[in-house]
Structures are given as C-alpha cells and as structure tokens.
Amino acid sequence: MSAVAMATASKTPPGADPKQMERTGAVREIGAQAVWSLSSCKPGFGVDQLRDDNLETYWQSDGSQPHLVNIQFRRKTTVKMLCIYADYKSDESYTPSRISVRVGNNFHNLQEIRVREINQQLPPGTKLSSLCFRI
C-alpha cells in the first residue's frame, strides 16, 4: 500500500489518477510537509517504501491490529484528499479491508471523519489506484 496526502481546490473526478492530476497542477502533493509514522513495519518495508512512488515497494505491517499510518503536520494544514494505492493481486492478505481517516490536534483527540470498506473479493489484477478520500 502506498499513500499520499494532497491539497486541491477543484473537484476530483471519480477514477482520476492522482499522479496525473499532480502533473497538470490540479492537486499538490503535501505529504513531504508531514512527519509519517507507522504502528509497526517489517525491516525494509517502512515509511520510506510507503512514500517512494515505486509500485514495487510497499509498507508491510508487523504486529497486532489495528495497523496505523500517522501523518502529522507541523502546523494546521488543510488536506482535501488522501489517495491510497493498493493492488489486491500483489498484496493479497495485506490489502486493507477497512480504512478510517481521523483528524485532530494530537493523537489523543482524533475524530473519525471518513471510513471506507474495501471489497476483498475483487477480481485478480484489480488495482485500487484511484481510492481517494474527499476530506
């Protein structure tokens, strides 16, 4: 699974490619402005692999659930969209079944604002590259 946080002022069409939208200036990737942390990871499958834009590398958790990705900005930041890439054919049991987006001023006051259930029964080769959350 790979993830990016983006800011945008325009509407996002369903199925849009976040990287193409960034190239055209429709969105701006702001993940580099944040500190990313993980609840757990196997050696060589951490934040760097989650954020490297290489679809051959990925984050792999190593611990009990829930598996968490924490994106913490140094100052209050408006995030309009969060995009996640997952490939069920490659990821199999590592493809998330539920994604919860939570916001707050610190880890202890997070409020859930979006939840997405992911269909694990997708046909082989289905890519969830356009799984974007409007925030």
Stockholm file with secondary structure:
# STOCKHOLM 1.0

chainA/1-135         MSAVAMATASKTPPGADPKQMERTGAVREIGAQAVWSLSSCKPGFGVDQLRDDNLETYWQSDGSQPHLVNIQFRRKTTVKMLCIYADYKSDESYTPSRISVRVGNNFHNLQEIRVREINQQLPPGTKLSSLCFRI
#=GR chainA/1-135 SS CEEEEEECSSCCCTTCCHHHHHHTTSCEECGGGEEEEESCCCTTCSHHHHHSSCTTCCCCCCSSSCCCEEEEESSCCCCCEEEEECBHHHHGGGSCSEEEEEECSSGGGCEEEEEEECCTTCCTTCBCTTEEEEC
#=GC SS_cons         CEEEEEECSSCCCTTCCHHHHHHTTSCEECGGGEEEEESCCCTTCSHHHHHSSCTTCCCCCCSSSCCCEEEEESSCCCCCEEEEECBHHHHGGGSCSEEEEEECSSGGGCEEEEEEECCTTCCTTCBCTTEEEEC
//
